[in-house]
Amino acid sequence: MAIVNTKDLLIEAARNEYAVGAFNITNLVSFKAVVEAAIDKRAPVIIQTSVKPAKFFGSNVLVAIYKELAGSAPIPIAIQLDHCTEVEYCKQCAKSGYNSIMIDASKFPFAENINKTKEVVDHCHKIGNISVEGELGTITGVEDQVRIAEDQSQLCNPDQAVDFVKQTGVDVFAPAIGTAHGVYKVKRPKVDFERLGKINQLLNSGGVKIPLVVHGGTGLPEDYISKLIEMGGSKFNVSTELKHALIDATFKYISSHQEEYDPGKVDIQVRDAIYSVVCHWMELLSSVDKA
């Protein structure tokens, strides 16, 4: 039960009106914190790795850690490669054992986005039970050191979304609806809830077939989160908040213990900080006790 792919988790979530947190980890400590929080909260969870840490540690290493931590866990856990723009690296991570891949060709023209996404879908479906997430429209902010300015963003066209899903065969779909990566500049960002609802209606009116993703979870007001779940969002990506927790906890501990040179104590502080963030998000997403 513990090792599953993303689509299986998200269909269950969408049918039961909650969402699954997809948390971007950057090292073993954050990996462990996310898994421990999910076990304690009895919540399904998705471990995400951006391309940079995947290449730094090695995709085989991260999959080995995933299998060790998730293999004996009493909850369902998936591992996903997040926002990969390279078709060949998507294939490499699928071969390594990732059971969910996001190919992000959203910056390319529509036809090229379809072709690149379909190539990854066909490959992943051929080699095994691997979910593929695709994106349409562009999301502002910074993800894995790639910056998208506000004037370069483009919201997802609902009618194009139907064509995109049909032509690519993606399992999970991420439409741009106004959310952003990184830290929001305003307390009430402009998010197009109705656009997400329309896309959900067009894709899933006869029953949930294509779960929908909300990127840019960090900093969203709590009422936004519940509204986005109501409109069909079943996967929420959280990355920046975990990075802040890691760096802030490290800085705080080192600043007050400058005479100590004990990395293990730093690790404990970081684990606890990330654990707290993840538990809070699971409450917000109503995924507690859903495993």
Backbone as a ProteinNet text record, in pm:
[ID]
protein_1_A
[PRIMARY]
MAIVNTKDLLIEAARNEYAVGAFNITNLVSFKAVVEAAIDKRAPVIIQTSVKPAKFFGSNVLVAIYKELAGSAPIPIAIQLDHCTEVEYCKQCAKSGYNSIMIDASKFPFAENINKTKEVVDHCHKIGNISVEGELGTITGVEDQVRIAEDQSQLCNPDQAVDFVKQTGVDVFAPAIGTAHGVYKVKRPKVDFERLGKINQLLNSGGVKIPLVVHGGTGLPEDYISKLIEMGGSKFNVSTELKHALIDATFKYISSHQEEYDPGKVDIQVRDAIYSVVCHWMELLSSVDKA
[TERTIARY]
82.5	0	85.9	204.4	281	328.3	375	432.1	325.5	282.9	176.4	214.2	138.4	164.6	62.9	92.9	17.2	-129.1	-157.1	-294.8	-387.2	-340.8	-423.1	-460.3	-361	-385.8	-487	-470.5	-547.4	-691.5	-715	-853.1	-932.1	-869.7	-933.8	-962.1	-864.9	-881.9	-994.5	-995.3	-1096.4	-1236.7	-1248.7	-1380	-1431.9	-1339.9	-1378.7	-1354.3	-1331.8	-1329	-1220.6	-1102.8	-985.3	-871.8	-754.9	-642.2	-518.5	-422.5	-297.3	-185.4	-105.2	9.2	125.6	187.1	307.2	420.3	510.1	610.3	748.7	808.9	940.7	1050.3	1119.2	1227.7	1360.3	1458.8	1589.5	1703.4	1676.3	1779.8	1712.8	1794	1740.7	1660.9	1703.3	1633.2	1491.2	1476.6	1342.5	1259.6	1324.5	1257.6	1196.7	1278.6	1236.2	1124.8	1136.1	1035.2	898.4	894.9	767.8	703.6	782.8	729.2	679.3	755.1	712.8	582.8	570	446.9	328.3	347	237.9	195.7	293.8	260.4	183.2	232.7	166.6	26.4	7.3	-123.6	-211.1	-154.4	-225.2	-282.8	-194.7	-234.5	-154.4	-218.5	-143.3	-53.8	58.3	151.1	230.5	274.3	360.1	492.2	600.3	733.8	773.6	810.6	853.4	999.4	1068.4	1204.2	1211.7	1262.3	1289.3	1408.3	1435.1	1542.7	1679.6	1700.7	1833.3	1875.4	1795.5	1836.7	1841	1755	1757.2	1891	1941.3	2070.3	2186.1	2170.9	2278.6	2300.7	2192.9	2205.3	2207.8	2142.5	2128.5	1990.1	1923.5	1786.2	1780.2	1881.6	1882.4	1891.4	1969.1	1984.7	1852.2	1785.1	1659.1	1550.7	1548.7	1451.1	1481.2	1609.4	1646.8	1601.2	1618.5	1571.4	1419.1	1353.3	1206.8	1160.2	1219.8	1177.3	1203.1	1312.5	1344.2	1244.5	1213.9	1124.2	977.4	940.7	799.6	760.9	859.3	828.5	759	794.9	735.2	634.6	606.9	514.3	370.4	288	149	54.5	109.8	30.4	78.2	-3.8	39.9	129	242.3	338.2	384.1	381.8	432.9	555.8	637.5	751.6	741.8	753.6	736.6	854.4	895.1	990.1	908.5	949.1	868.5	929.3	846.6	884.9	1012.3	1013.7	1128.1	1099.7	1189.1	1171	1244.4	1320.1	1402.8	1338.1	1297.7	1231.4	1319.8	1447.4	1536.4	1558.3	1562	1580.6	1453.2	1337.7	1213.3	1221.4	1269.7	1282.1	1382.3	1491.2	1592.5	1536.9	1460.3	1404.2	1297.5	1222.7	1125.5	1197	1309.9	1388.9	1444.8	1479.9	1536.1	1434.3	1305.2	1202.9	1105.8	1115.2	1010	878.5	773.6	644.5	551.9	606.5	529.7	627.2	597.2	685.6	605.5	659.8	599.8	690.6	642	709.9	648.9	732.3	683.8	734.2	650.8	682.5	592.6	546	446.4	500.2	631.4	688.6	696.1	673.1	678	541.4	537.4	408.4	321.3	190.9	93.8	125.5	150.6	176.8	302.9	405	529.7	513.5	435	404.7	337.4	241.9	173.4	271.9	358.7	451.3	548	606.5	702.2	632.9	514.7	442	401	351.6	308.9	426.2	543	660.5	691.4	681.2	705.6	594.3	469.7	356.5	370.9	396.8	409.4	521.4	632.2	746	711.9	654.8	624.7	517.3	417.8	311.9	361.1	460.5	514.7	598.5	676.8	769.6	707.4	593.2	533.8	420.4	378.4	266.3	316.5	345	402.1	306.4	263.8	176.1	257.4	195.9	261.2	171.6	232.7	164.6	213.1	119.4	153.3	95.6	148.3	105.1	69.8	-33.2	-72.9	-92.1	-33.5	-26.7	102.8	143	268.1	241.4	315.4	297.6	412.1	380	483.6	567.2	682.3	768.1	889.2	955.4	1079.2	1060.4	1092.9	1089.7	1217.8	1297	1423.3	1513.1	1517.1	1599.8	1554.8	1436.9	1380.5	1275.3	1294.7	1206.2	1110.5	981.7	879.6	822.6	843	793	642.3	577.5	432	384.7	460.4	417.9	441.4	505.6	526.5	427.3	349.2	256.6	135.6	73.8	-44.4	-135.8	-261.3	-354.7	-399.2	-437	-477.8	-613.1	-619.6	-744.7	-821.8	-943.6	-1017.2	-1040.7	-1072.6	-1095.9	-966.9	-856.1	-727.4	-690.4	-732.3	-702	-758.7	-880.7	-943.4	-863	-823.5	-743.8	-609.1	-547.2	-415.9	-421.2	-517.8	-530.4	-560.3	-648.4	-685.3	-568.1	-492.6	-384.3	-259.1	-236.6	-115.2	-137.1	-257.5	-283.3	-231.1	-209.6	-157.9	-253.1	-195.7	-274.4	-322.1	-243.1	-268.1	-240.9	-321.9	-312.6	-297.7	-201	-174.6	-206.6	-322.6	-356.5	-309.1	-258	-220.1	-346.5	-367.5	-490.5	-460.8	-333.4	-299.2	-217.6	-198.2	-109.8	34.6	126.8	265.5	362.5	478.4	585.6	654.6	710.5	782.4	690.1	717.4	641.3	550.1	421.5	327.9	358.3	342.4	371.3	256.1	138.4	20.6	-45.3	-124.6	-189.6	-305.3	-368.1	-482.4	-453	-369.6	-334.4	-456.4	-448.2	-558.5	-552.8	-642.3	-648.8	-784.1	-783.3	-905.8	-970.4	-1047.1	-1113.1	-1209.8	-1283.7	-1383.8	-1319.2	-1200.3	-1129.4	-1098	-1050.1	-1021.5	-1150	-1258.6	-1385.8	-1436.2	-1418	-1462.9	-1380.2	-1249.3	-1161.9	-1199.2	-1225.9	-1265.3	-1395.8	-1488.7	-1617.3	-1599.3	-1517	-1494.6	-1424.2	-1332.1	-1252.2	-1314.3	-1391.3	-1431.3	-1580.6	-1662	-1805.4	-1869.9	-1814.9	-1871.3	-1804.9	-1728.4	-1651.2	-1504.2	-1430	-1291.3	-1204.1	-1147.1	-1055.1	-917.7	-916.2	-791.2	-782.4	-712.9	-698.4	-626	-661.3	-605.9	-510.6	-407.7	-299.8	-300.1	-273.6	-253.6	-106	-35.8	103.7	108.7	219	235.1	152.9	160.7	80.9	127.4	258.5	312.7	251.2	194.4	141.1	-2.9	-67.7	-209.2	-293.6	-386.9	-476.4	-556.4	-592.2	-660	-793.4	-866.7	-995	-974.5	-861.7	-830.5	-813.8	-745	-716.3	-845.2	-935.4	-1062.2	-1144.1	-1139.9	-1213.3	-1153.9	-1021.4	-955.8	-983.9	-994.4	-1033.4	-1176.1	-1262.8	-1402.9	-1412.8	-1323.6	-1325.5	-1257.5	-1198.5	-1141.4	-994.9	-926.6	-784.8	-764.3	-689.8	-669.9	-523	-433.5	-290.3	-238.9	-177.2	-121.3	29.3	103.5	249.1	298.3	384.2	442.2	593.2	664.1	809.4	877.7	846	914.3	903.5	787.9	768.5	861.8	887.5	980.4	1124.7	1159.3	1294	1314.7	1215.3	1224.9	1239.2	1160.8	1168.1	1307.6	1363.8	1497.8	1603	1604.5	1708.2	1689.3	1565.6	1540.4	1575.3	1538.5	1569.5	1720.4	1789.2	1935.1	1999.8	1957.1	2014.3	1987.5	1864.3	1827.3	1910.6	1927.8	2002.6	2150.9	2209.5	2351.7	2379.5	2289.7	2309.2	2312.6	2235.7	2229.8	2319.7	2390.7	2482.1	2613	2672.9	2791.2	2913.1	2911.5	3025.8	3011.6	2895.4	2872.3	2902	2950.9	2974.1	2914.9	2782.3	2710.6	2601.4	2632.9	2534.2	2406.8	2419.6	2301.9	2195.1	2237.4	2140.5	2073.1	2148.7	2089.8	1985.1	2018.8	1925.2	1793.9	1801.3	1679.7	1592.2	1655.3	1579.3	1512.4	1585.4	1530.2	1415.9	1438.3	1331.6	1205	1219	1102.4	1029.5	1106.5	1045.2	966.4	1024.9	956.9	838	855.9	746.3	624.5	647.7	539	467.5	543.6	484.9	398	449.9	377.7	249	256.9	136.7	28.9	70.6	-25.3	-91.8	-13.2	-69.7	-167.4	-138	-228.8	-362	-358.1	-483.4	-559.8	-489.7	-553.8	-616.8	-552.6	-598.8	-702.1	-732.3	-828.8	-788.7	-655.8	-608.2	-573.4	-587.1	-559.3	-656.9	-605.2	-684.3	-748.2	-692.4	-746	-663.8	-557.1	-474.2	-528.6
-121	0	125.8	117.6	240.2	305.8	227.2	283.7	285.1	403.4	419.9	533.3	547.4	662.4	773.3	888.9	1009.4	1001.4	950	950.9	873.7	759	679.7	758.7	830.2	910.8	1021.9	1087	1208	1180.1	1071.9	1036.7	1011.2	939.7	914.1	1045.1	1136.7	1265.8	1346.7	1355.2	1434.5	1380.4	1250.4	1189.1	1217.6	1238.4	1254.9	1396.2	1489.8	1633.6	1675.3	1617.9	1667.9	1674.8	1717.9	1727.4	1665.6	1630	1569	1670.7	1683	1772.2	1707.8	1785.4	1742.5	1833.7	1779.6	1860.3	1840.8	1950.8	1945	1934.3	1821.5	1800.7	1836.7	1872.6	1911.5	1829	1748.9	1662.5	1551.2	1466	1352.7	1396.9	1504.9	1553.2	1596.6	1674	1717.1	1598.8	1505	1382.1	1309.9	1290.8	1218.8	1293.9	1426.2	1506.1	1493.6	1497	1486.9	1350.7	1246.3	1111.1	1092.7	1139.8	1126.1	1201.4	1320.5	1397.2	1323.3	1268.2	1196.9	1073.1	1001.6	883.2	923.4	1026.3	1068.5	1123	1187.8	1243.9	1144	1028.8	927.1	987.7	1055.5	1126.9	1076.1	1059.5	1028	1145.9	1119.3	1228.6	1200.8	1309.8	1300.1	1368.6	1293.6	1350.3	1403	1530.4	1586.9	1628.1	1609.1	1660.8	1744.6	1865	1944.8	1884.2	1933.4	1877.7	1898.5	2016.2	2047.3	1948.5	1923.7	1823.5	1681.9	1652.8	1519.3	1494.1	1596.5	1581.7	1585.8	1665.1	1677.7	1545.5	1485.9	1361.3	1238.4	1251.3	1137.9	1077.2	1057	1004.6	866.3	783	648.8	655.6	750.9	766.7	808.4	906.6	954.9	847.8	768.8	659.9	553.7	526.6	429.3	476.1	606.1	661.8	651.1	684.8	675.5	533.2	436.7	298.2	253.4	300.2	263.8	326.3	455	524.7	490.3	473.1	450.9	303.9	217.2	74.9	14.2	59	3.6	97.8	209.9	307.3	257.8	286.2	238.9	330.8	417.7	513.8	511	556.2	562.7	683.7	661.1	766.5	752	862.7	864.5	954.1	935.1	1023.8	1079.7	1210.9	1277.1	1367.5	1365.3	1463.2	1585.6	1702.7	1823.2	1918.3	1974.2	2079.2	2047.7	1932.9	1899.4	1942.8	2022	2071.6	1985.9	1887	1804	1666.8	1637.4	1510.5	1392	1398.6	1285.2	1264.5	1373.1	1354.3	1298.8	1335.4	1272	1121	1079.9	937.1	870.9	940.1	884.3	861.8	959.5	946	837.1	822.1	713.5	578.8	568.9	445.9	420.5	527.3	513.3	462.6	485.7	436.4	540	664.3	760.8	707	712	662.3	773.7	896	1009.2	1112.4	1163.1	1256.2	1377.1	1497.4	1616.8	1668.2	1664	1726.7	1866	1966.8	2104.4	2166.4	2157.3	2218.7	2339.9	2400.1	2507.1	2634.5	2653	2773.5	2763.9	2644.4	2624.5	2651.5	2673.7	2687.4	2564.8	2582.9	2478.7	2344.8	2346.2	2220.7	2152.7	2231.4	2173.3	2120.4	2190.4	2141.9	2005.2	1992.4	1864.7	1755.6	1784.2	1682.1	1635	1730.6	1694	1617.1	1664.2	1598.1	1457.9	1442.9	1310.6	1213.3	1262.7	1174.5	1116	1200.3	1152.3	1058.4	1093.3	1007.7	869.7	866.3	737.8	653.2	717.4	645.2	588.9	671.9	629	521.5	533.5	433.6	301.9	308.7	186.9	107.2	177.3	104.9	66.1	123.4	83.9	173	151.9	225.6	359.5	451.5	581.5	691.3	774.6	886.5	1000.7	1074.3	1191	1312.8	1420.2	1547.8	1644.4	1712.8	1814.2	1947.2	2052.7	2187.4	2268.1	2350.7	2440.7	2580.3	2678.7	2812.9	2823.1	2944.5	2961.6	3028.8	2984.2	3030	3122.7	3238.6	3335	3287	3354.2	3324.1	3242.9	3183.6	3109.2	2965.1	2871.4	2730	2667.2	2610.2	2547.2	2643.1	2768.9	2875.3	2922.6	2883.5	2932.5	3037.5	3161.1	3271.1	3302.6	3318.4	3360.4	3493.2	3599.9	3731.5	3738.4	3832	3844.9	3874.4	3955.8	3989.5	3875.7	3767.6	3651.1	3538.6	3556.4	3451.3	3448.3	3331.7	3315.4	3213.2	3250.7	3159.3	3052	2938.8	2824.5	2849.8	2824.3	2832	2701	2706.6	2583.8	2492.9	2551.4	2468.9	2403	2477.4	2417.8	2306.9	2322.3	2220.9	2085.5	2086.4	1961.6	1899	1980.4	1930.1	1878.2	1950.9	1913.3	1776.6	1758.3	1632.1	1517.1	1543.1	1438	1397.5	1495.7	1465.6	1411.1	1448.3	1401.8	1273.2	1252.7	1136.4	1150.6	1273.9	1293.1	1235.2	1195.6	1139.4	1246.5	1352.3	1459.7	1591.7	1693.3	1817.2	1938.7	2025.5	2147.9	2269.6	2332.4	2453	2578.5	2674.3	2802.4	2883.1	2919.6	2990.5	3118.7	3158.4	3282.1	3264.1	3139	3115.1	3135.4	3143.7	3175.4	3095.4	3066.2	3003.8	3109.5	3066.7	3160.2	3225.8	3352.5	3426.9	3527.5	3525.9	3621.7	3763	3858.8	3998.7	4066.6	4007.8	4064	3955.1	3997.9	3901.8	3829.8	3896.1	3836.7	3832.8	3738	3732.3	3703.7	3746.1	3727.4	3587.1	3503	3363.8	3340.6	3277.8	3257.1	3123.6	3125.8	3005	2947.9	3037.6	2993.5	2922.8	2967.1	2902.1	2756.7	2735.3	2598.6	2516.5	2575.9	2505.1	2466.6	2556.7	2526.7	2414.7	2419.7	2314.7	2180.5	2182	2058.4	2004.2	2092.6	2049.3	1989.1	2052.4	2002.4	1867.2	1847.3	1724.6	1612.3	1648.8	1547.3	1546.3	1598.9	1607	1469	1369	1233.9	1147.7	1207.8	1133.2	1170.4	1161.1	1205.9	1114.2	1172	1098.2	1164	1297.6	1373.2	1466.4	1424.9	1512.1	1641.3	1749.1	1881	1924.6	2001.1	2041.1	2191.9	2232.5	2373.7	2394	2466.7	2501.2	2631.2	2652.3	2776.5	2781.6	2675.6	2670.5	2765.2	2786	2867.3	3007.1	3044.7	3179.2	3197.6	3095.7	3110.1	3123.1	3218	3229	3100.2	3071.9	2946.5	2934.2	3045.4	3036.7	3009.4	3053	3020.3	2869.8	2809.8	2666.6	2586.1	2616.6	2542.9	2566.7	2689.3	2720	2644.9	2636.6	2566	2415.7	2361	2220	2202.1	2294.7	2290.6	2296.6	2372.6	2388.9	2272.9	2179.2	2061.4	2037.3	2124.2	2102.3	1986.6	1885.3	1768.1	1745.9	1826.5	1818.4	1961.5	1988.5	2120.3	2108.2	2183.2	2181.3	2282.8	2237.6	2324.7	2306.4	2412.6	2405.7	2515.6	2640.3	2753.6	2752.1	2716.6	2718.1	2620	2505.9	2409.3	2459.9	2528.7	2586.1	2692.6	2776.2	2879	2815.7	2709.7	2642.3	2584.7	2525.3	2466.6	2572.9	2678.2	2780.9	2860.5	2896	2974	2895.2	2764.9	2682.7	2665.5	2649	2635.9	2762.7	2876.4	3004.4	3033.6	3008.3	3036.3	2953.6	2825.1	2739	2776	2794.9	2827.4	2962.1	3057.8	3190.4	3188.1	3097.6	3091.1	2983	2909.8	2804.3	2809.2	2926.8	2946	2867.3	2822.9	2747.2	2597.8	2556.4	2414.2	2380.2	2261.7	2211.7	2071.1	2067.6	1940.3	1941.2	1896.3	1897.8	1820.8	1718.6	1639.9	1722.1	1816.5	1903	1998.6	2042.5	2126.9	2047.4	1922.7	1837.1	1821.1	1804.9	1787.9	1913.3	2029.7	2154.5	2169.4	2135.1	2144	2045.3	1922.4	1821.8	1868.6	1919.7	1963.5	2079.1	2171.7	2287.5	2243.8	2156.5	2109.1	2020.9	1936.8	1852.5	1937.5	2047.7	2135.9	2196.8	2240.2	2297.6	2195.1	2074.3	1969.7	1931.7	1916.8	1883.9	1990.8	2116.5	2226.3	2218.7	2190.3	2180.6	2063.4	1954.3	1839.9	1871.8	1954	2000.9	2088.9	2181.4	2271.9	2196.6	2089.2	2014	1907.6	1895.8	1796.6	1653.5	1629.8	1495.6	1411.7	1471.4	1397.8	1282	1164	1042.3	990.2	1029.9	981.9	865.1	828.4	716.3	583
0	0	0	58.7	81.2	-47.4	-143.4	-265.9	-374.8	-414.3	-513.1	-607.2	-715.8	-802.8	-775.5	-829	-797.1	-838.3	-956.5	-1005.2	-912	-862.3	-771.6	-646.1	-590.9	-471.5	-498.1	-612.9	-639.8	-680.6	-749.2	-782.3	-654.4	-561.7	-432.8	-359	-363.4	-295.8	-358.8	-491.1	-560.7	-535.2	-532.3	-509.3	-368.3	-275.2	-135.3	-83.1	-176.3	-147.9	-48	-64.7	5.8	-95.8	-52.9	-144.7	-80.7	-164.4	-118.7	-131.2	-27.9	-32.2	-106.2	-195.4	-267.4	-220.8	-141.6	-72.6	-134	-176.5	-239.2	-134.1	-134.7	-39.1	-106.4	-23.2	-77.1	-19.4	83.3	140.7	220.4	282.3	357.6	479.4	543.9	662.6	627.8	520.9	481.3	432	365.3	319.9	440.9	541.9	662.6	735	741.7	811	745.3	612.4	540.6	563.8	554.7	573.6	716.5	814.2	954	981.1	924.7	942.3	881.7	763.1	696.5	775.1	830.1	910.6	1035.6	1104.7	1228.6	1203.3	1088.7	1055.3	978.8	948.7	869.4	741.9	671	549.8	430	314.9	193.2	157.8	92.6	64.7	-62.5	-126.3	-244.2	-211.7	-225.2	-212.4	-349.8	-356.5	-484.2	-476.9	-587.8	-599.5	-726.4	-713.1	-831.7	-905.1	-1022.7	-1104.6	-1039.3	-981.1	-925.3	-817	-712.2	-613.7	-670	-767.9	-828.8	-898.2	-965.4	-1033	-933.8	-827.2	-728.8	-654.3	-604.3	-528.7	-619.8	-735.1	-825.8	-812.3	-922.8	-919.5	-855.9	-878.4	-818.7	-667	-616.3	-471.4	-407.6	-468.6	-412.7	-416.6	-521.6	-529.4	-423.4	-400.5	-297.2	-159	-130.7	-3.3	6.2	-103.6	-108.4	-77.7	-141.3	-120.4	23	81.8	219.5	316.8	298.5	390.5	366.9	240.3	206.9	210.1	187.3	172.9	292.3	410.8	532.5	597.7	533.7	592.1	581.7	681.1	680.1	603.3	520.3	442.9	298.2	203.2	63.1	37.6	-27.8	-57.6	-201.9	-276.3	-413.7	-419.4	-522.3	-544.6	-686	-697.6	-826.5	-858.7	-983.2	-1036	-1074.3	-1023	-1039.5	-1141.6	-1225.7	-1320.8	-1399.7	-1463.6	-1547.7	-1690.9	-1746.8	-1884	-1986	-1939.9	-2028.3	-2047.3	-2167.6	-2197	-2158.6	-2192.3	-2165.8	-2016.7	-1939.4	-1795.6	-1732.1	-1786	-1741.1	-1759	-1873.2	-1901.8	-1809.2	-1779.4	-1690.8	-1550	-1500.1	-1365.8	-1361.4	-1469.5	-1477.3	-1470.1	-1538.7	-1536	-1397	-1325.3	-1191.1	-1090.3	-1118.9	-1028	-975.4	-1023.8	-990.1	-1042.9	-960.6	-1010.1	-1054.3	-1061.3	-1112.5	-1168.1	-1285.3	-1355.9	-1401.5	-1377	-1435.7	-1545.9	-1668.3	-1780.8	-1797.4	-1783.5	-1793.8	-1923.9	-2026	-2155.2	-2178.7	-2069.8	-2080.3	-2144.2	-2145.2	-2206.2	-2358.2	-2409.7	-2554.6	-2616.9	-2748	-2816.4	-2792.6	-2803.5	-2770.6	-2836.9	-2967.3	-3038.8	-2987.8	-2958.5	-2909.8	-2767.1	-2687.5	-2553.2	-2561.5	-2652	-2669.9	-2710.7	-2807.9	-2857.3	-2749.6	-2675.2	-2569.8	-2457.5	-2418.5	-2310.9	-2351.2	-2474.5	-2522.2	-2528.9	-2564.7	-2570.7	-2432.5	-2330.1	-2194	-2148.7	-2178.9	-2142.6	-2205.2	-2334.6	-2404.7	-2345.1	-2313.3	-2256.9	-2118.9	-2032.9	-1896.3	-1891.8	-1975.9	-1978.3	-2036.1	-2121	-2181.4	-2082.4	-1999.2	-1911	-1777.5	-1741.5	-1614.8	-1570.2	-1445.6	-1387.8	-1334.8	-1425.6	-1390.8	-1435.5	-1341.6	-1374.8	-1434.7	-1525.9	-1585.4	-1567.7	-1518.1	-1501.6	-1609.2	-1673.7	-1772.9	-1731.6	-1789.8	-1753	-1877.4	-1864.2	-1971.7	-1914	-1981.3	-1926.4	-1846.9	-1811.4	-1736.9	-1603.6	-1501.7	-1364.5	-1327.6	-1270.1	-1236	-1117.8	-1099.6	-985.9	-1025.8	-924.1	-945.2	-900.6	-987.4	-955.7	-1006.9	-913.7	-950.3	-1027.8	-979.3	-1034.1	-1173	-1215.6	-1341.2	-1308.2	-1357.4	-1322.4	-1437.1	-1401.8	-1497.2	-1447.8	-1522.1	-1483	-1502.4	-1430.6	-1438.4	-1580	-1653.7	-1789.1	-1888.1	-1841.3	-1926.4	-1895.5	-1787.7	-1747.2	-1840.1	-1846.8	-1931	-1865.8	-1842.2	-1779.7	-1878.1	-1824	-1906.4	-1972.4	-2101.5	-2175.8	-2154	-2097.5	-2066.8	-2187.8	-2302.7	-2420.8	-2468.7	-2462.1	-2496	-2398.1	-2273.7	-2172.8	-2214.1	-2266.2	-2310.4	-2424	-2521.1	-2633.1	-2584.3	-2493.5	-2441.3	-2373.2	-2287.2	-2214.5	-2310.8	-2406.5	-2501.8	-2588.9	-2637.4	-2730.8	-2662.6	-2537.3	-2469.2	-2391.4	-2340	-2256.1	-2114.5	-2067.8	-1932.1	-1827.8	-1716	-1606.9	-1510.2	-1496.4	-1401.1	-1473.6	-1445.8	-1523.4	-1433.4	-1468	-1392.2	-1478.4	-1458.9	-1535.1	-1462	-1535.9	-1475.8	-1448.6	-1321.7	-1283.7	-1205	-1201.6	-1132.6	-1006.5	-961.5	-848.2	-893	-795.5	-830.1	-743.7	-802.4	-725.4	-639.4	-526.8	-441.5	-341.1	-309.3	-209	-278.3	-243.1	-302.2	-255.1	-345.8	-315.1	-241.2	-247.7	-181.4	-97.4	1.9	90.2	22.3	-74.7	-145.5	-294.4	-337.7	-479.7	-567	-691.1	-784.4	-843.1	-796.9	-842.2	-908.5	-1024	-1101.2	-1062.7	-954.7	-906.3	-1010.8	-1074.6	-1172.3	-1290.3	-1328.6	-1440.2	-1404.2	-1280.8	-1236.6	-1234	-1184.9	-1180.5	-1318.2	-1415.5	-1551.9	-1612.9	-1591.9	-1643.7	-1581.2	-1451.9	-1383.7	-1439.5	-1466.1	-1522.2	-1660.9	-1742.8	-1878.7	-1879.8	-1785.1	-1785.3	-1702.5	-1598.5	-1501	-1469.4	-1558.8	-1529.5	-1516.3	-1582	-1574.1	-1468.6	-1381.1	-1281.1	-1294.1	-1185.9	-1185.6	-1270.4	-1375.1	-1462.3	-1465.6	-1461.7	-1469.5	-1348.3	-1243.1	-1125.8	-1161.4	-1090.6	-1118.4	-1007.4	-1048.1	-958	-937.5	-813.8	-781.8	-749.5	-834.9	-808.6	-728.6	-657.7	-582.8	-456	-373.2	-252.2	-142.5	-133.5	-24.5	-21.6	91.2	107.7	67.6	15.2	-19.6	107.5	110.5	225.7	244.6	368.6	398.7	325.7	311.5	242.1	93.1	36.1	-102.4	-118.2	-22.6	-31.3	-32.4	58.5	62.8	-63.7	-118.1	-240.4	-359.1	-366.7	-476.6	-471.1	-351	-338.4	-387.6	-350.5	-394.9	-546.8	-610.6	-755.7	-829.3	-755.1	-820.6	-797.3	-724.2	-697.6	-601.7	-643.4	-556.7	-521.6	-576.5	-544	-527.3	-413.2	-386.2	-369.7	-449.7	-440.6	-338.8	-249.4	-146.4	-149.5	-186.2	-197.2	-116.4	-147.8	-85.6	66.3	118.6	263.5	334.1	270.7	329.3	324.6	215.6	206	312.9	335.5	438.7	576.5	602.1	731.6	753.8	650.5	661.2	691.3	613.4	628.5	756.7	789	910.1	1036.5	1038.5	1155.7	1171.4	1060.5	1064.7	1117.4	1063.6	1103.7	1251.7	1292.7	1431.8	1528.4	1498.2	1590.3	1592.7	1476.5	1471.4	1537.1	1517.4	1574.8	1727	1786.5	1932.7	1992.7	1907.7	1955.4	1877.2	1874.1	1789.4	1837	1961.9	2012.5	1987	1937.7	1911.7	1766	1745.6	1609.5	1600.6	1612.4	1615.9	1508.9	1388	1279.3	1312.6	1395.8	1431.1	1500.1	1585	1653.5	1555.3	1455.4	1350.8	1273.7	1241.5	1168.2	1243.5	1374.1	1454.3	1447.2	1455.6	1447	1310.8	1206.2	1070.8	1053	1099	1088.1	1158.2	1278	1354.6	1285.9	1228.6	1161.8	1039.1	958.5	837.8	874.2	974.2	1023.1	1057.9	1127.3	1167.7	1047.6	948.3	826.9	755	740	666.9	740.4	872.8	950.1	932.1	933.8	915.7	779	677.7	543.2	531.2	595.1	589.2	654.7	758.8	819.4	720.8	655	560.8	443.1	401.2	284.4	320.5	449.4	498.8	465.2	459.4	425.3	547.7	668	791.5	806.1	844.5	863.8	735.3	620.2	492.1	435.6	503.8	454.7	504.8
[MASK]
+++++++++++++++++++++++++++++++++++++++++++++++++++++++++++++++++++++++++++++++++++++++++++++++++++++++++++++++++++++++++++++++++++++++++++++++++++++++++++++++++++++++++++++++++++++++++++++++++++++++++++++++++++++++++++++++++++++++++++++++++++++++++++++++++++++++++++++++++++++++++++++++++++

